[in-house]
Amino acid sequence: MTADATSGPGALPMRVPAEGLPARVRIYEVGARDGLQNEKATVPTEVKAEFVRRLAGAGLSTVEATSFVHPKWVPQLADAEELFPMVRDLPVELPVLVPNERGLDRALALGARTVALFASATESFAKANLNRTVDESLAMFEPVAARAKGEGLRIRAYVSMVFGDPWEGPVPVGQAVQVCRALMDMGADELSLGDTIGVATAGHVAAVLTALKEAGVAVEATGVHFHDTYGQALANTLAALQHGVTTVDASAGGLGGCPYAKSATGNLATEDLVWMLQGLGIETGVDLGRLTATSVWMAEQLGRPSPSRTVRALSHQEQ
């Protein structure tokens, strides 16, 4: 085992690689979409575009740019048509969320190459978020996925409430796996397992990943999306890495939650994730200094300190 460390201001963690972990992790940055959709005040389009540019400049290879959801439901992202052309030529993957065929039409018209669908593992959240049953929502996604595949697009499928639901409580593992399998069968290239209200623990994460593998879902096609409601996001991430997951969703500065689940607090902060991964000797391609500076800048735009502990530590922000 080898270890190295850097000292001084802005120090990086001591690198102590652990056995059984991937050599590299792809961070799927959701701050510009999932992070900003909850803001009470509308963030100016140019600020959003600059946020995406700075995230890309910090070395993040995947930055979810926006959502083509009807403005009535997510007014903070009503400027998708204006925003996407401002960033689409960046040399990174720029997925966009599409809720239905109309959303796909809008994304295709602007040249999007990766789209994300947003499903639910529970009936209660499907009703709250999509006003449909789980089966009805899956039926709605089938023609969207078919058209996207026909256009040569890459498809990501978010599955929310995989681990717990604010109305239904703990979610049976088999129930979550069934929805995941259905989405893969309709052509999704990648899953994102959402701990939407942050109730997962490491053992539960391991159980879901094991069940997915037994259901024929390749771990290479599986990503994780943890919220830090109970302070478990990094522990859950480590459990996922131990099971072979190499795609982890995170939000710069810890921005975001879920507008349809009031108990959902912020996403796992990208800086906190990068600090842990660097300490484990896992490559990400991300410049932590530039990423931290980006989140400090965004916090200034929003008028409040970043909730990320790593951002605060490295930038000496005060609560």
Protein Blocks (a to p, Z undefined) as FASTA:
>chain_A
ZZdddedehiacdddddehiafbdcdddfklmmmmmmpmbacdfklmmmmmmmmmmnopa
bdcfbdcddfklmmmlmmmmmmmmmmmmpccdcddddfbfklmmmmmmnopabdcddddf
bfklmmmmnopafklmmmmmmmmmmmmmmnopacddddehklbcfklopadfklmmmmmm
mmmmnopabdcdddfkopacfklmmmmmmmmmmnopafklpccdddfklopmmmmmmmmm
mnopabdcddehhiacdfklmklccdddfklmmmmmmmnopaehiafklmmmmmmmmmmm
nopacfbfklmmmnopaZZ
